[in-house]
Amino acid sequence: IDAYGVLVQSSGSLPGAPEFVRELRRRGKKVRVVTNDASRTPETCVSVYASRGLEIALEEVITAGLTIAPAFQRRGLSKPSCAVLGTEGTLELVRRAGGVPHAITREAEFDAVVIGDDSGFDAIPTMNALLTSLHRSIDAGHIPALLLANPDLLYPVADRTYGFTSGSLSKLLEIGLEQLHPDKDLKFEVLGKPSRLI
């Protein structure tokens, strides 16, 4: 089961969601919540779901944040220096995956850029600094791994109310990189749904 827009939205659980999960369990079904949320650790997700009346166990939660470690491993990145767009939860997921988050400045050089969420940072100044940092690195011949944990473009805030999320940020950076480096195909690797990795 997906989480946002299916079981929950920012304002709480969707009508009937707690009863639906209980009915699945009553029928002996296994429950898994597979979510593109990369703003929270799985432990925090369980707490949030519980606060909204959803009885979901830790081992039943699969988040896009859990895809960061295999993405690092597949690329042979050991303790990579990371630019991270996201919350404190996103930073913790990167640390758990073996990454080392660093401040995003125009002068910084990174082994990987991980986009997990649209909040937790001052968006426009941070995006400007990251675009400049990436441009300088690419000019110097170093292209960091570009990893998009949560590729969702929008998220449901409440009934018929939406917000932009991390996938939209990756698109903005890709547009900037295409303008600055039209000879290179610089795209973020999608880790969350619909990627096979999750």
Buried (B, 14 or more C-beta within 10 A) or exposed (E): BEBBEBBBBEEEBBEEBBEBBBEEEEEEEEBEBBBBBBBBBBEBBBEBBEEBBBEBEEEBBBBBBBBBBEBBEEBEBEEBBBBBBBBEBBBBBBBBBBBBBBEBEEEBBBBBBBBBBBBBBEBEEBBBBBBBBBBBBBEEEEEBBBBBBBBBBEBBEEEEEEEBBBBBBBBBBBEBBBEBBEEEEBBBBBBBBEBEBB
